[in-house]
Amino acid sequence: MKLKHPTILIAIALLASHTCWASDDGAALYKKKCAGCHGSNGEGKPAMKAPALKGTALQASQIVDHVTKGEAASKPPHNKGITGVTEEQAKALADYVKSLK
């Protein structure tokens, strides 16, 4: 079978691999930046007053804002944006948090 547009298949393959990478990146970022307080499975840590993230009612965009901009009324580290996390990484992280069940 001869393909008329192999570049389309290459683009689809690259997009699919990027989606997998973003998911993996979100899990890795969660483990590095969030799990210490919010638990390895998003279960939260009441002794630290860190809420569960598993099953959160927050939308992904709200999580992105919380991670990148912070909230003045929150305790550190969420009173300001988390250092070293880009917008794209925050989106991957938010998607990962939303996947926790």
Stockholm file with secondary structure:
# STOCKHOLM 1.0

chainA/1-101         MKLKHPTILIAIALLASHTCWASDDGAALYKKKCAGCHGSNGEGKPAMKAPALKGTALQASQIVDHVTKGEAASKPPHNKGITGVTEEQAKALADYVKSLK
#=GR chainA/1-101 SS CCCSCHHHHHHHHHHHHHHHHHHHHHHHHIIIIIHHHHCTTSCCBGGGTBCCCTTCCSCHHHHHHHHHTCCTTSCTTTTSCCTTCCHHHHHHHHHHHHHCC
#=GC SS_cons         CCCSCHHHHHHHHHHHHHHHHHHHHHHHHIIIIIHHHHCTTSCCBGGGTBCCCTTCCSCHHHHHHHHHTCCTTSCTTTTSCCTTCCHHHHHHHHHHHHHCC
//
